[in-house]
Amino acid sequence: MADPIEFGKLLVRLQNLEHRARNDRSIIHFLESEVERLRLDFERFKMKVATSIAVAGLFLSGIAWVIEARVF
């Protein structure tokens, strides 16, 4: 038969492991939400860059058109 002190130590260790597992799940959940937030931020950034490039291209095309119209 198992020693009561040994059983108590095992029970405490099991409780500590359960607590640690809960903490780990909380950390994983937090990190998953942070990754999702960063992904959305990156998507917004890509859209801003694409929009900026499009606007710059449009602006430069307009300037080129004005220069061409005045030269010829």
C-alpha positions as CSV (number, residue, x, y, z in Angstrom):
1,M,0.0,0.0,0.0
2,A,1.2,3.5,-0.8
3,D,2.5,5.7,1.9
4,P,0.0,8.6,2.8
5,I,2.9,11.2,2.6
6,E,3.9,9.9,-0.8
7,F,0.3,10.1,-2.0
8,G,0.0,13.7,-0.6
9,K,3.1,14.7,-2.5
10,L,1.7,13.2,-5.7
11,L,-1.6,15.0,-5.2
12,V,0.2,18.3,-4.7
13,R,2.3,17.7,-7.8
14,L,-0.8,16.9,-9.8
15,Q,-2.5,20.1,-8.6
16,N,0.6,22.1,-9.6
17,L,0.7,20.5,-13.0
18,E,-3.0,21.3,-13.5
19,H,-2.4,24.9,-12.5
20,R,0.5,25.1,-14.9
21,A,-1.5,23.6,-17.7
22,R,-4.3,26.2,-17.2
23,N,-1.6,29.0,-17.3
24,D,-0.1,27.5,-20.4
25,R,-3.6,27.5,-22.1
26,S,-4.1,31.1,-21.1
27,I,-0.7,32.1,-22.6
28,I,-1.5,30.2,-25.8
29,H,-4.8,31.9,-26.1
30,F,-3.2,35.3,-25.6
31,L,-0.5,34.6,-28.1
32,E,-3.1,33.3,-30.7
33,S,-5.1,36.5,-30.3
34,E,-1.9,38.6,-30.7
35,V,-0.9,36.7,-33.8
36,E,-4.3,37.4,-35.3
37,R,-4.1,41.1,-34.4
38,L,-0.6,41.3,-36.0
39,R,-1.9,39.5,-39.1
40,L,-4.7,42.1,-39.4
41,D,-2.3,45.0,-38.9
42,F,0.0,43.6,-41.6
43,E,-2.9,43.2,-44.0
44,R,-3.9,46.8,-43.4
45,F,-0.3,47.9,-43.9
46,K,-0.1,46.0,-47.2
47,M,-3.3,47.7,-48.3
48,K,-1.9,51.1,-47.4
49,V,1.3,50.4,-49.3
50,A,-0.6,49.2,-52.4
51,T,-2.9,52.3,-52.3
52,S,0.1,54.6,-51.9
53,I,1.8,53.1,-54.9
54,A,-1.3,53.4,-56.9
55,V,-1.8,57.0,-56.0
56,A,1.9,57.8,-56.7
57,G,1.6,56.1,-60.1
58,L,-1.6,58.1,-60.9
59,F,0.1,61.3,-59.8
60,L,3.2,60.7,-61.8
61,S,1.1,59.7,-64.8
62,G,-0.7,63.0,-64.5
63,I,2.5,65.0,-64.2
64,A,3.9,63.1,-67.3
65,W,0.8,63.9,-69.2
66,V,1.0,67.6,-68.3
67,I,4.7,67.8,-69.3
68,E,4.0,66.0,-72.6
69,A,1.1,68.2,-73.4
70,R,3.2,71.4,-72.8
71,V,6.2,70.1,-74.7
72,F,4.5,69.2,-77.9
